[in-house]
Amino acid sequence: MNPKKLGGMANHRQEPWKVPLPQYIEELYLKRFKKQRPDHVRSIEQTVADKKRKQTERKEHRRQQQEAASSESDTHSSVQTDLDEGVDDSIPF
């Protein structure tokens, strides 16, 4: 259901056999989802706010993962450096 296309369907005054647009949308919803109304009715503002919150949470989670991976690689490289320092190069073989 594209909201931009629904306005063109709202010509029930010109074509009296058509159902008014709000009732038509209700019929489409019932046909598709098999229920009268959604379980949780949210405004557009709530939907946008939830989407933004989710995006920031994902970005923060990714940033934390990258920091953990970089600190893990730093720890691994420092262990390797410590091992390299323990080698005595004065032995001729």
Backbone hydrogen bonds, N-H to C=O, Kabsch-Sander energy under -0.5 kcal/mol:
donor,donor_aa,acceptor,acceptor_aa,energy
5,K,2,N,-1.1
6,L,2,N,-1.0
7,G,3,P,-0.7
8,G,5,K,-0.7
9,M,5,K,-0.6
9,M,6,L,-1.0
10,A,7,G,-1.1
11,N,9,M,-1.5
15,E,11,N,-2.0
18,K,15,E,-2.2
24,Y,20,P,-2.2
25,I,21,L,-2.6
26,E,22,P,-2.0
27,E,23,Q,-2.4
28,L,24,Y,-2.4
29,Y,25,I,-2.6
30,L,26,E,-2.6
31,K,27,E,-2.5
32,R,28,L,-2.3
33,F,29,Y,-3.0
34,K,30,L,-1.7
41,V,39,D,-0.5
42,R,40,H,-0.6
47,T,43,S,-2.1
48,V,44,I,-2.7
49,A,45,E,-2.5
50,D,46,Q,-2.6
51,K,47,T,-2.1
52,K,48,V,-2.4
53,R,49,A,-2.4
54,K,50,D,-2.3
55,Q,51,K,-2.2
56,T,52,K,-2.4
57,E,53,R,-2.2
58,R,54,K,-2.4
59,K,55,Q,-2.5
60,E,56,T,-2.4
61,H,57,E,-2.3
62,R,58,R,-2.7
63,R,59,K,-2.5
64,Q,60,E,-2.4
65,Q,61,H,-2.2
66,Q,62,R,-2.5
67,E,63,R,-2.4
68,A,64,Q,-2.4
69,A,65,Q,-2.5
70,S,66,Q,-2.6
71,S,67,E,-2.6
72,E,68,A,-2.1
73,S,69,A,-2.2
74,D,70,S,-2.1
75,T,71,S,-2.3
76,H,72,E,-2.3
77,S,73,S,-2.3
78,S,74,D,-2.2
79,V,75,T,-2.0
80,Q,76,H,-1.9
81,T,77,S,-2.2
82,D,78,S,-2.2
83,L,79,V,-2.0
84,D,80,Q,-2.2
85,E,81,T,-2.1
86,G,82,D,-1.1
87,V,84,D,-1.0
89,D,87,V,-0.7
91,I,88,D,-0.8
